[in-house]
Amino acid sequence: MSSVVIVGTQWGDEGKGKITDYLAEQADIVMRYQGGSNAGHTVEAKGKQYKLHLVPSGILYPDKQCLIGHGVVLDPEELLQEIDMLISQGIDVSNLRISDRAHLVFPYHKLFDGLEEDKKGDNDIGTTRKGIGPAYMDKSERIGIRVCDLMNEDVFRNKLKANLQKKNEILTKIYEREPFDVEEMTERYLEYGKKLSRYVADTTVIVYEALKAGKKVLFEGAQGTLLDLDLGTYPYVTSSHPIAGGVCVGAGIGPTMIDKVVGVAKAYTTRVGKGPFPTELFDEIGNSIREKGHEYGTTTGRPRRCGWFDAVIVSFSVRVSGITDLAITKLDTLAGLDTVKICTAYRKGDEIVKNFPASLEYLAECEPVYEELPGWDDRITQARTYDELPENAKRYVERIEELCGARASILSVGPGREQTIIR
């Protein structure tokens, strides 16, 4: 048995897509286990760039089976657009399989997402307005509609009719909006179902039998630890569990089937949307990192907030996900700086804080405690082995290892597959 889980150790956007794509070469199956189309993975292969939102990053290898687990909330319209995009670029998607237990995202989820954000005004969460939160709400309320329902016309019609009766009442009476057309939405989604039916399967059986047969499985997460519903910077979080434990629920495997957990971290820190960010930079260095690192959301295009590497949050991620290995991405983005900084702890008044706090009010009063290290130059992009890295870059990586408690086994010095160093 050989299974590897890939998790984000920050607020998402760490470069998980590239690491998944790189490790997928050695895998038999790549499986996405949570999140929805609010996630975006950018993968570069053979000079082409692919922006993926629902399809696992392993799809760029024609011999890999790619699974979308039941922990994902699935927007069928966006998935079909993504499939069409891949086919148009010559990518074979015949090995894609979608869990029959995955819950569906509907237009009313997206509308309510936006309406609630608008209603909150300055207190909004900063969601992508993709309907992910409302879809997970319906799932928890036990009124969600699943892929298996979409495969049965009578069942689907009855469930959607019941849901729209409730949703339309809220829309018309509370928001004073026009109701959704039940028949139009029903027919549209049934057509989506026909197109997706060839991909639908019980993915829990596929992944279990693969692991029992000794095949290699790579589990791909979306977002990052600090966006976890329970452990993240609540309420500025997503509606699922990006931590390694989320694999067991979202993929349907037992914890004893996980062999290794790879935590992906940028050589600096970014986040999109609102919420506290202790190491955020508001100066020219922050702007420079954003432009050089192309720090704009794959899904929304929003500029990402940028800051120095925060070892407090990454060590927290190592602890809660049992991370065995770190993958440090975008070391090349920091090239050219005279000095770089690592946040080793927080200071709140006279108190030194080394563990990430639950309270955002408490966190807002914390200031980063920095350690400064010498920088390196752009020659880092040419390195293909650890020994070829600039000495200062190696010192930086080794200090991150010491502070976070996990070995940096993978280093990325550029967007290409070949710009990946395995230690």
Steps between C-alpha positions, in 0.01 A plus 500: 500500500631844411290812551604863523282793609580851378378783723546875503673632812401866469185672366496312172666594169825335613568328167331168576407458135862496388606261777207269426583505131865419574427214742221365279758363261573226756134442596233273358205705628459869589196588711353834602330470839335834597408851396336613178553727203608774741843334491744560218817311413734631232719235340767555235606207282689489169486876468122517547310633799181337624261652754306227679216544748331163543695248293798351689842625389602148396277528192799621295638144509292281264570178691383624841150445634360821648224492761277775638395383846169543678654765728496737202193711425462481125384772264410295189499800267850604601627142492373449145662827392827382653474162328433671165799730555729204565372304199548805275866507608552135419471364855342155537232506773370144456661397831301757701248364752253695717359374829130416485482631860633850420254783567400738220531878486199681352441858380309577820810413702700757305229762529460456876879508538511843336191634674632404843838657427331822386278499808803480731657809343836576660466183709492269199715185496650564157371183335542424128118510466513158336226363725730269692395598853123481427549160331674364811222657711239300309715191542505551879128580503448167318317656206795485261466337158770254398642372174318167547172695518581666170534156343134423586263741325196445725702529820678810374179674390336445839800612704571811293131598504493474880821700537395773260168540677691584815774708329254700290298589808812644662595681179162664448403578860833595654714620210215618273657317205345313212456127564689234307316312225467142626453339160783691333751411769382138509543450126836679496641283778361179353691585184816552708432160655487329161836649405661406832351151534797332329727626779282410803617217728533393863843650555527353851516153344753605235743656749462221757566223249794693357662537843438136590665401171812699590443779250625852567235759580551875529233699688472863394355763730370846422549819705725485808508414870424854614175482300386178669146533638603390849868587526534806277458872562125465562273649366736589212519139391364264237215255565697174488811341650823557300708330772626142457214371715261624234622223272340231713161671483517640146656199329354224714817331626617411849789688667712183497510526121697826503877448471637851454376861522670769292437855616542763230620844610610805305838645586293797617133534602192611309128510556191609307201661663455638847638395836813554711840460339784570749790513249319696228718754318360836393822632345685473172638157592145367535406648162815359343425149632144524365611600151800269473303205642190578287297499818152533360222250571460219245124498556421868563800693368509691829843628609636294787623658820871423541728472801807332645511126578310426821647199680231519769222405260705241309610325819132502604415332168776243549347411836131477406555305176789282612710635213800278425654710221491863391498624140631858489386683185594828335849534644578680174250777578714619793816507286662841474414619850796602716340347808200278570303455820335211681240550770609271785235601756248773585525767767192615691603765746771339711393147403672288235246282317628188325173313440237626257205640701130427440374853569525744212472789744802364684685443172429857387695626800804285416806631321745276314841424649741487206830332433694654211711296259713597197332473158603334173499581129308384190743218424278289726268433203778297332555267795393138449650346815517616860877545479454740207288738706661823623639454852269768640195328351606174665539679834149641459350156426684337789382768742140439389551129570629572849214732586218294350609151600490329161755430228474703179518208258377692194613844387362699208713763325264581213165407342628220274502131592876494446542783753427263789770368735453175690726451804 
